[in-house]
Amino acid sequence: MVAEIKPGGADPSPPDIQEDWAMRIVLLLSLLTASADAGLVLDTILPVPDPVEFMYLVPAFNKLYAGGRSARIYVFNCEDEELTGIISPSGFGEVYPYPAWAAQHNKLYFPVSHNPISDESCALAVVDVTTDSLLKVIELNTRYWGSSYFPIAWNSALNKIYVSCYDSLLVIDGNTDSISKVIHCEDYILGGFVFWDSVDNCVYVGSEGWASRYNVTVIDCATDSIVAVIPTRVFLPCNAVYSPKQHKLYVGGAAEGNEVAVIDCSSKRLIGHIRGIAYYVDYFPAYASAGDKIYWPAEPDSWDVIITIDCQNDSITGTIDEIAGMRFYFCSQAYSEECNHVYISFTTWDYRRWVAVLNSKNDSVLSYLSIQARVFQDMLWNPVNRKVYLAGYWDSCIYVFRDSLVGVEERGVVSSPAEAEPTLVRSILYLPERAGAAGKPVLVDITGRRVRELVPGANDVRGLTPGVYFVRSNAGVERKVVIAR
C-alpha cells in the first residue's frame, strides 16, 4: 500500500494498484517482439495510476520521480522497482517537467500550477527526498500563460534556484525557500530554458515572447543582474545543450528556422551557427560526453531525423534518418556515459513503437525492440542499476529495459580504471552527476598528493600544472586524466 502525502498529513491510502495491473502487464509482455539479437531487453513494467509525462532520477538515493497531467508525483525505489510514495500538493492542477535537485539539502523543486484552465497562479513544490514528504509550497506570484513547462536550474555554488515564469526569472534562496529577487526584462519575455554555467557562475535564459524573440539573456549569479543579452538569430530559443569540454552552449528555436546558435560561454557571445537543422520544439538534444558530440532531433520533412554535431569544430558529422532500415518519427532519447550508448524511442509508419540502442562511437545500431505501446514520452538512463526507463504516456506505465550489451566491448580490455586510456583535459574537467555517490571526489597528482576537491559537473582546472592526474573517491581510483594546454 502507498500513502499519499499532503501538507496537512497523510490521507487514507489509495487502493493497491499492483493487483489491478497484473493482467495488463502480462498482456503487454506477451505483445513484445524482439527484432534484433540479444541486447535491449524489457526488464519490467511499472504501473502508474496517471499518464506519465516526465521522469526525474536522483542517483544518490536511486529514486525515480514521475509525473504527468495531474497533481501527483509518483516515487519509485529503483533498487526493487517498487512504488513507494505519492506526493500530492493540495489544490494544484498539474505538475510540470522538469524539477531541480538541490543536493546540499536533499530537496527536489517541482513546478506546479493551481489550475491551468483558468490561468491561476503557479508555485514550486519543495520535496524532501529522504522522506518523500512535501516540505513547502512556494507561491511564484505569476500567472499561467500557456507555457508548456517552467524550466528550473539549481546553482550549487550559491544554493539558489532559478525559475523561468514566462514574464520574469525568479531567484529562490535554497536556505529559506523564499523568493529573493525577481528579474524582469523591459522589452522581451524570458523563458524557454534555464541553464546554470558552473564555470563562470552565470545563468543563461531563452526567450518566449514575440518581441525581441531571438535573445538569450545571461545573469551574473553573484549579483543576480543581467550582464549580457545575446541576439542568437534563432527564433524563440527554447532548448539548449551544453558541452562542458568546449564551454559552449548550443541553442535551438521553436519554429521558422533551420540552424542552431553556438554561444561561447567564456566570452558570453555568439560565435556561429550550425545550419541545416530544422527546428524541433518538443524534445531536447542529448549530449554524448565520451565523443563530445550532440544528438539533435530535427524535422526536415515528413519523417524525423537525428543530427550528430561535433562540438570541437561545430560541424554536422552525420544524420540518422533510418534505424534498422526504418524511417521514423522521433519520441525521446537518453545517453549512457558508462557504456557510450544512445537509447532512442521512435514510431514507424505503421504506428509501431520501437526502442533502439546505438553505439555512439560510430552511431551503429546494436539492438532494437518493438513494443505494442501507444505513446512514448520521456526517457532516461539510470547509472546506478544500468537500466533505461521509458515513460508510456497513454499506457500509464514506465517501461524498464536492461541493456545486456553494457560492458561487452570493454570486458577483458583493461584490468583497472587506472590502466584505462586517460582523458585529455584542456581547461574543464567534467564529472557525471553520479560522481559524488561513492564519496567526495578529489583530484590527486601522480605522487598521490591531493590537489583539489571536485564536484559533479564542470571543474575549472586551468590553473593547474599540465601533467597526469587521477580522480579518486572513497571507492579508489576512478579515472586518469591528462591536463594539457
Buried (B, 14 or more C-beta within 10 A) or exposed (E): EBBBBBBEEEEEEBEEBBEEBEEBBEEBEEEBEBBBEEBBBBBBBBBBBBBBBBBBBBBBBBBBBBBBBBBBBBBBBBEEBEBBBBBBBEBBBBBBBBBBBBBEBBBBBBBBBBBBEEEBBBBBBBBBBEEBBBBBBBEBEBBBBEBEBBBBBBBBEBBBBBBBBBBBBBBBBBEEBEBBBBBEBEEBBBBBBBBBBBBBBBBBBBBBBEEBBBBBBBBBBEEBEBBBBBEBBBBBBBBBBBBBBBBBBBBBBBEEBBBBBBBBBBEBEBEEBBEEBBBBBBBBBBBBBBBBBBBBBBBBEEBBBBBBBBBEEBEBEBBBBEBEEBBBEBBBBBBBBBBBBBBBBBBBEEEBBBBBBBBBEEBEBBBBBBBBBEBBBBBBBBBBBBBBBBBBBEBBBBBBBBBBBBEEBEEEEEEEBBEBEBBEBBBBBBBBBBBBBEEEBBBBBEEEEEBBEBBBBBBBBEEBEEEEBBBBBEEEBBBBBBBEE
